[in-house]
């Protein structure tokens, strides 16, 4: 287990991870947590930016566009190049991304067995909250086979609901749909914006990121670098709570 997983839990951490609390629900981000290939999407955006005169590499585009809202990315390209993009540029790009992901979206290593273990071993309800559109997530989950574990009614889009991270709304919405208080939820994220959304929602958070990379610091945040670490971590939290009760 990651050396960044420390017990006992700080007293000011969310109740979901404290011995006196109760962990009752897990919410997942999509891109970078369950499904990879975001660099495919940002490469499409970079290609489009170059067609408008912006000399940007795919690598630079991945850093700049990754995790962003399409409408804001379109505005960025227009401002940088001075070109007038189509009013529906974000919808055009969205369709290109969906078509691509339906054919080549890769699952993050360990995603399927991790989701299955959370549902079947830990008996915890799961939901997805992402800035991606529903159409994009349906394409990604269909391509990877994760749709068998994550039915559409448990997937929520910050884009479609106008609740983009780092706003907490998409995670609060998922908890409300399940009927579980935010303080009993934990979020699995890979981005700083997602971590901030979880923090604002009053939820605990597990950050999936290599340990040599920087990360936010607050009492409710745990770090892992592979999805295989998640279920053992949650089991340890739950065991501490069962002992305390």
N, C-alpha and C positions, 0 to 999 in steps of 0.2 A: 504494500500500500504506500502511496506517496508520503514522503517525509513532511509534506505540508499539511497532512491531516493530523491535527493535534487534539488530544483529549486531556483534561476536561474542557468542555465547551465554555467560552467566555459568557459571563452572566448577561451581557447585552446583545448576545446573538439572538436571532429569531427563535421563537418557541419550538418551531418544527424540529430543531436539532438539539434542543436542551433536554437533559434527563427529565426535568419536570414537565416538559411539553409532550406533544404527540405528532409524529410524522404521519400524515394521512393521504398525501397525494404527490405525484411527481409530474412536473411540466417540462417538456422538452422544446428547445429551439430546434429548427429543422436544419438549416445550412451550416455545415461544419460540425454538427453534433450527430445527426442521423444520416444525412446525405452530403456527400462531397461534391466536387466539381464546380464550386463557385467560380473558379478561375476560367471555366468554359464561358460562363455568363459574362464575366468582366472582360474576357477577350473579345466577345461580340461587341461590347460597348466601346472598347478601345479601337476596334476596327472601324466602327461607325465614326468615332471621334477623328480618326485619321482621315476618313473620307471628307470631313469638313475642314481639314487643314491643321489639325492639332497633331504635332509630332510627338506622340505618346506611345511608349512600348506597352506590350501586354503586361509585363511585370509592373510597370508604373501604374497602369490602369487597374490592376488587381488591388494594389495598395490604396488607390484613390477611390475606386468605385465599390469595392467590396463591402457588402452590408448596407449600402446606401439605398435611398428611395429613388426609383427610376425618374420620377418627375424632377427631383433636385439634380440628378445626374444630367438629365437633358438640359436643364438650366445652366449647369456648369459648363457643358460643352458649348452651348450657344454663347455664353459670356466669354469663354476662352477664345473662340474662333471668330466671333462676330457674325456667324451665320444664323439665319432664322430657321430653326428646326420646325418640322411639322407640328401642329398643335397637339396631335395625338402620338407624338414620338414615343412616349412611355408605353402606350398600348401596342404600337408596332414592335418595339423592342421586347415587350412582354411576350408577344406571340412567338417571336423568334426564339426566345429562351425556352418557352414551353415546348415547342417543337423539338428543340435540341435535347432537352432533358428527358423527354418521353423515349428517346432512343439511346441515350448514353449516360444517364445519371448513375454515379457509383455510390453504393452505400459506404458509410464510414465503417472501418474495420471493427467488428464486434457489436454493431448496432442491433442486429436482429436478436442475437442471443441475450443481449442486455435488456432490451424491451420485454422480451419473453420472460426473463427471470424476474423483472420488476412486477410484472402482471401475475405470473404463476407461482413464484416462490414467495415473494413479499406480499402478494395479494393487495397491491396498491393500485388505485386507478391512475391512468396516465392520459395526458392531453398534450397537444402540440400548440405552441404559440410562436408564430414567425412573422417577419416582415414580408415574406414572400406571399404572392397571391395564392388563392385556393387552386386555381388552374395549374400553377407551377408546382405546388406541393402534390397535387393529385398525380401529375405526370411523373414526378420524382419517386413517389411512393409506389406507383404502379410499376415503374421500371425496375426498382430494387426489390419488389416483393413485400415491402413494409406495409403496404395497404392491407395485407392480411391481418396485421397486428394493430393497425391504427385506422379504424373506420373513419369515414369522412366527417361524421358528426363529432368526432373528438379532435378535429383539426381546425385551428382558428387563425385567420389571416389578419395581421395588423394593417396590411395594405388595403384589403377589401373593406375592413371595418373602420378605416381611417384612424387607426390606433398604433402608429409606428413606434417602435422602441427608439430612444430610451424612455418614452412614456411607459408607465406601468400598466396601462389599460388592458392590453391583450392578455396578460397573465391574470389580472383581476377578473377579467371576463371568463377565462377558463375555469378559475376557481368557483366563480358564481354559478356557472353552468353545472358544476359537479355538486354544488351545495356544501362546499368545504371552506372554512375561513382561510384567508391568506396566510395567517400565522401558522397554519398546519401544512403548508406547502413548501416544496423545494424545487428549484428550477435548475435545469442543466443547460449551460450556455458555453459559447466559445468566444463571444465578443464583449468588449467593454460596454457597449451600448446595452447589450442584453443583461449584463451584470447590474448595470444601473437601473434597468427596468425592474429587475427582481428586487433590488434594494428598496426602490421607491414603493413597491407593492407590499413591502413588509415580509417578504419571503426569504428563506435561506437560498443559497445558490452554490452549485458546484461548477467550477470553471474547467473546461476541457482544453488544456493548452500545455505545450512543452514547458517544463519547469525552468528552462533557461531564458524564457521570454518574460517581459514585465507583465504585471497584472495589478488590478485595483487591490486595495487593502482595506478590509472591514471585517468585523467579527463574524458576520454571517456567511463568509465566503470560504469554501474549500477548493482545493486544487487537485486535479488528477491529470495524467497525461495519456491515458488510454481508457476506453470505455469499460474494459474488463475490471477496472478498479472501482467502478461505481457501485455495483451491488454489494461487495464486501463493506464498503463505506456505509451504505444505508443500513446494512445488517447490524453494524456496530452501533450506529445511532439508535436504531430500534431496540436493540438488546439493552442499551443503557437506560432507555425509557421504561422498558418492561421491568427492569430491576428496581428503578426508582419508584415505580407505582406499586 
